[in-house]
Amino acid sequence: MISALVVLHNFIVIHDPGEISKHEIELDTEPDEDNTQINQATISHDERTRATTHRDCMALAMWEDYNVRRGCR
């Protein structure tokens, strides 16, 4: 799911950059392995913390679901 969202974000940045504020985008000056530049959004500390907490909650829910299913077998 995360990969799909990243691909969607990159598609929007490339094909409709007017939708994203210029202040939100930061160009990476170092080329990647394919010699292309990568667009990276600037993420605030609060947003990164919120996303990390959300990710950890999802991982915990998945782990608990896995253990319940494994216990039923």
N, C-alpha and C positions, 0 to 999 in steps of 0.2 A: 504494500500500500504506500509506504513512504517513497519508494522508488518511483511509483507511478505519479505521485504528487510532485516530485522533483522534476520529472520529465515534463509534466504539464506546465509547471512554473517556467522552466527553461524555454518551452515552446512559446509561451505567451511573451516572455522577454524578447525572444528573437523576432516573432512575427507581429507583435503589437506592443512595442516598447512604450507607447504613449499611455498605456494603462497603468504603468508603474512609475511612480515619481522618480525623477532623476536623483533625488536625495536618498532614496532607498537602495539604489544600485551602486555597487562599487566594482569597477573593472579590475580584474587581476592582471597585473602587468607581466607576470611570469606565464609563458605558454605551458600547457599541459603536455602529455606524451604525444598527442596528435598535432602539436604545434598550433592549437587553437586557444583563444582566450576564453576564460570562464567568467560568467557574470555571477557575482555573489551578493545577496542582499545583506545589508547591515542589520544585525539583530541586536536588540537591546538586551542588557543583562536580565531585566525582569522577564522578558519574553523567553529567553533561553532557559531561565529557571522554571517558568510555567511549563514549557515544552518538556523539560527533563522530568518534572514531577508527573506530568500526564503520561509520558512514555513509561515511567517506572510503574505507575498504577495499571496501565494496560498490560505490561509484562507480568505483574503479580497476578492479575485476573486470569491471564492465559495459563500461568503456572498452576494456579488453583484449579482451573477447569481441567487441565491435563491430569492432575492428580486424582480428581474425582472420576474422570473417565477411566483412568488406569485402575482405580480401585474397583470399578464395576466389572472388570474383565475377569 
